[in-house]
Amino acid sequence: MEKIIPFTIKDLSKITNHRNGEIKFGEKMITVPKDADSIEFLKTCDAKYVLFGIPEDIGVRANYGRPGTASAWDSAIKSIANIQHNRFCKGTQLVVLGQLDVTEHMKNVELLDFNDIDDRSKLSQLVDKIDKDVSHIIFNIVKLGKIPIVVGGGHNNSYGNIKGTALAKGKPINAINFDAHSDFRILEGRHSGNGFSYAFEEGFLKKYFIFGLHENYTSKSVLDIIKKIEDRVRYNTYDSISIRREKDFEKEMSQALEFVNDDSFGIEIDLDAIPNIASSAMTMSGFSVEQLRQFISFFGKNKNASYLHICEGAPDLGEEKNNHLIGKLIGYLVTDFIKSNITQPVQTIIPSLKTF
């Protein structure tokens, strides 16, 4: 996997805040040893989850979005490294693979204008290249029986996640997407708004459920397309669940799971579905952080859950004093996913001492 910039034990040490009497994830997470072949190392590693970063916002730019998602990986790994390693969740369950090397691609887009037709075509071509790299990396992780946890980038990367997993499984997979938008736009060149439609069209995505669509920001054309293929693509809306209260959040999760659970499925999370989170398409109205955490825990505990992707967060677009909070949120989501497959320890109730 030559397109990865490895994350080393020295890198972890630099971002881990060591403290007497405490053990942090950064002291226990596994990294690929220097000069070791990453695939061979993962084969023999006991850790179930492989953490992988995508520090790019090219797909977002190609979709007329605000750049900034490239900063999510750096913010997230710093927060994850400082989570407490304890009986509830252990850092040893996680291999930090590294990040996709998009250095040259990011340099190439600095002077491109998405409003210019030729420049937008160049952006889409770069997204195509990233697609190939992401799908190759995800393929190798899944083929080894591991579960990828992908952080950063735009929702264009859903395509690579789905394709790589499908190729590793030898068949199309399903996907559940917690998102204010469908990302099922027309096939007009690759960008962050059509990762799922391209994966569907090319046969890598079998069934797709969009959870919490915002009615104000879903076009009639997309709704018409979905209506024609509702045996394979379904959705509910945030408005029907949380505003009009026609539907129940927990029942909707159960129905969505029933739809995708007949085969392996990916869990896609777009942080622009959460109010006031700095992102390429920031919203003032949406599901709560607690509901998102419940969502990940609910779907993550299923044996068919094949990967987790958390994207569209953009710390650089928020207030400087608070831009670490997106990384902290991603840390919660990552550990919620891992904990969902762990039998939690029974709490011991210590009886009160009698006073004599």
Secondary structure, 3 states (H helix, E strand, C coil): CCCEEECCHHHHHHHCCCCCCCCEHHHHCEECCCCCCHHHHHHHCCCCEEEEECCCCHHHHHCCCCCCHHHHHHHHHHHHHCCECCCCCCHHHEEEEEEECCHHHHHHHCCCCCCCHHHHHHHHHHHHHHHHHHHHHHHHHHHCCCEEEEECCCCCHHHHHHHHHHHHHCCCEEEEEECCCCCCCCCCCCCCCCHHHHHHHCCCEEEEEEEEECHHHCCHHHHHHHHHCCCCEEEEEHHHHHHCCCCCHHHHHHHHHHHHCCCCEEEEEEHHHCCCCCECCCCCCCCCHHHHHHHHHHHHCCCCEEEEEEECECHHHCCHHHCHHHHHHHHHHHHHHHHCCCCCCCCCCCCCCCCC
